[in-house]
Amino acid sequence: MHPWVIYSLARVGIFLALLVVLLVLGIEWWIAAIAATLMALAISYLALGRLRNRVAEDLFAARKRREAGIVTRGEDEAAEDGD
């Protein structure tokens, strides 16, 4: 699985877990959403550093492959589809 997928799922998971906890504690939904967002940002910044670096390395490698003209079939199809 691509590192960016794992990283994105981890961040969404952290946010949802925090949101559920705050809602169970009886905090209004909009305050809970804002607080969960800010807490998830801080937690993911501190806890997901290695994974974030893997995502950056993957993006760098993809950029270098594209500059060198070496594009895998999946990347070529994604580019044609406008993804």
ZATOR-383011 format. One line per 3 residues: number of its first residue (from 0); their letters; for each residue x negated, y negated, z of N, C-alpha, C, O. Coordinates in steps of 0.1 Angstrom, whole numbers, plus 5000, padded with zeros to 4 digits. Layout:
% ZATOR-383011
NUM = A = X Y Z X Y Z X Y Z X Y Z  ...
//
This chain:
% ZATOR-383011
0 = MHP = 4991 5012 5000 5000 5000 5000 4991 4988 5000 4980 4987 5006  4995 4977 4993 4987 4965 4992 4986 4958 5006 4996 4958 5013  4975 4952 5009 4973 4945 5021 4983 4934 5024 4987 4932 5035
3 = WVI = 4987 4927 5013 4996 4916 5015 5010 4921 5019 5017 4914 5026  5014 4933 5014 5027 4938 5018 5027 4942 5033 5036 4938 5041  5016 4948 5038 5015 4952 5052 5014 4939 5060 5021 4938 5071
6 = YSL = 5007 4929 5056 5006 4916 5063 5020 4909 5064 5023 4905 5075  5027 4909 5053 5040 4903 5053 5050 4910 5062 5057 4904 5069  5050 4923 5061 5059 4931 5070 5055 4929 5084 5064 4929 5093
9 = ARV = 5042 4928 5088 5038 4926 5101 5043 4913 5107 5048 4912 5118  5042 4903 5098 5046 4889 5103 5061 4889 5104 5066 4883 5114  5069 4895 5095 5083 4895 5096 5087 4903 5108 5097 4899 5116
12 = GIF = 5081 4914 5111 5084 4922 5122 5081 4915 5136 5089 4916 5145  5070 4908 5136 5068 4900 5149 5079 4889 5151 5084 4888 5162  5082 4883 5140 5093 4872 5141 5106 4879 5146 5112 4873 5155
15 = LAL = 5110 4890 5139 5123 4896 5143 5123 4901 5157 5133 4899 5164  5112 4907 5161 5111 4912 5175 5113 4900 5185 5120 4901 5195  5106 4889 5183 5107 4877 5191 5121 4872 5191 5126 4868 5201
18 = LVV = 5127 4871 5179 5140 4865 5178 5150 4874 5186 5159 4868 5193  5149 4887 5185 5158 4895 5192 5157 4893 5207 5167 4893 5214  5145 4893 5212 5142 4891 5226 5148 4878 5231 5155 4877 5241
21 = LLV = 5146 4867 5223 5151 4854 5227 5166 4854 5227 5173 4848 5235  5172 4860 5217 5187 4861 5216 5193 4869 5228 5203 4866 5233  5186 4880 5231 5191 4888 5242 5190 4880 5255 5198 4882 5264
24 = LGI = 5180 4871 5256 5179 4863 5268 5189 4852 5269 5190 4845 5279  5197 4851 5258 5209 4841 5259 5205 4827 5253 5213 4818 5256  5194 4826 5246 5191 4813 5241 5199 4811 5228 5201 4821 5220
27 = EWW = 5203 4799 5226 5211 4796 5213 5203 4800 5201 5191 4800 5201  5210 4804 5191 5204 4811 5179 5194 4801 5172 5184 4806 5168  5197 4788 5171 5189 4779 5164 5176 4776 5172 5165 4774 5166
30 = IAA = 5177 4775 5185 5165 4773 5193 5157 4786 5193 5145 4785 5192  5163 4797 5194 5156 4810 5193 5149 4812 5180 5137 4817 5180  5155 4808 5169 5148 4809 5156 5136 4800 5155 5126 4804 5150
33 = IAA = 5137 4788 5160 5126 4779 5160 5115 4784 5169 5103 4784 5165  5118 4788 5181 5108 4793 5190 5102 4805 5185 5090 4807 5186  5110 4815 5179 5104 4827 5174 5095 4824 5163 5084 4831 5161
36 = TLM = 5098 4814 5154 5089 4811 5143 5076 4806 5148 5065 4810 5143  5076 4797 5158 5064 4791 5163 5055 4801 5170 5043 4802 5169  5062 4810 5178 5055 4820 5186 5049 4831 5176 5038 4835 5178
39 = ALA = 5057 4834 5166 5052 4844 5156 5040 4839 5148 5031 4846 5145  5040 4826 5145 5029 4819 5138 5016 4821 5147 5006 4825 5142  5017 4817 5160 5006 4818 5169 5001 4832 5170 4989 4835 5170
42 = ISY = 5010 4842 5173 5007 4856 5175 5000 4861 5162 4990 4868 5163  5006 4859 5151 5000 4864 5138 4987 4858 5135 4978 4865 5130  4985 4846 5139 4972 4839 5137 4961 4846 5145 4950 4848 5141
45 = LAL = 4965 4849 5158 4955 4855 5167 4953 4870 5165 4942 4875 5166  4964 4877 5162 4964 4892 5162 4961 4898 5148 4957 4909 5148  4964 4891 5138 4963 4897 5124 4952 4891 5116 4952 4891 5104
48 = GRL = 4941 4887 5123 4929 4882 5116 4923 4891 5106 4920 4887 5094  4921 4904 5110 4915 4913 5101 4924 4916 5089 4919 4917 5077  4936 4917 5091 4946 4920 5080 4946 4908 5071 4947 4909 5058
51 = RNR = 4946 4896 5076 4946 4884 5068 4933 4883 5059 4934 4879 5048  4922 4887 5065 4910 4887 5057 4910 4898 5046 4905 4895 5035  4917 4909 5048 4918 4919 5038 4927 4914 5026 4924 4916 5015
54 = VAE = 4937 4906 5030 4946 4900 5020 4938 4890 5012 4939 4890 4999  4930 4882 5018 4922 4872 5011 4912 4879 5002 4909 4874 4991  4905 4890 5007 4896 4897 4998 4903 4903 4986 4898 4903 4975
57 = DLF = 4915 4908 4988 4923 4914 4977 4926 4904 4967 4926 4906 4955  4930 4892 4972 4934 4881 4962 4921 4876 4955 4922 4873 4943  4910 4876 4962 4897 4872 4955 4893 4882 4945 4889 4878 4934
60 = AAR = 4895 4895 4948 4891 4905 4938 4900 4905 4926 4896 4906 4915  4913 4902 4928 4922 4901 4917 4919 4889 4908 4920 4890 4896  4915 4878 4914 4911 4867 4907 4899 4869 4898 4898 4865 4887
63 = KRR = 4889 4876 4904 4877 4879 4897 4880 4889 4885 4874 4887 4875  4888 4899 4888 4892 4908 4877 4899 4900 4865 4896 4903 4854  4907 4891 4869 4915 4883 4859 4905 4875 4851 4906 4874 4839
66 = EAG = 4895 4868 4858 4885 4860 4851 4876 4868 4842 4872 4863 4831  4873 4880 4846 4865 4889 4838 4872 4896 4827 4866 4902 4818  4885 4894 4827 4893 4900 4816 4897 4915 4819 4902 4922 4810
69 = IVT = 4895 4919 4831 4898 4933 4835 4911 4932 4843 4911 4929 4855  4922 4935 4836 4935 4934 4842 4941 4948 4842 4942 4955 4832  4946 4953 4854 4952 4966 4855 4966 4965 4848 4972 4955 4847
72 = RGE = 4971 4977 4845 4984 4977 4839 4995 4971 4847 5003 4963 4842  4995 4973 4860 5005 4966 4869 5004 4951 4869 5015 4944 4869  4992 4946 4869 4990 4931 4869 4995 4926 4856 5000 4915 4855
75 = DEA = 4992 4933 4845 4995 4928 4831 5010 4927 4830 5016 4918 4825  5017 4938 4834 5032 4938 4834 5038 4927 4842 5048 4920 4838  5032 4925 4854 5037 4914 4863 5036 4900 4856 5044 4892 4858
78 = AED = 5024 4898 4850 5022 4886 4843 5032 4883 4832 5036 4872 4830  5035 4894 4824 5044 4893 4813 5058 4890 4818 5066 4883 4812  5062 4896 4830 5075 4894 4836 5076 4880 4843 5087 4876 4846
81 = GD = 5065 4873 4844 5066 4860 4851 5065 4862 4866 5068 4852 4873  5061 4873 4872 5060 4875 4886 5047 4869 4892 5045 4870 4904
//
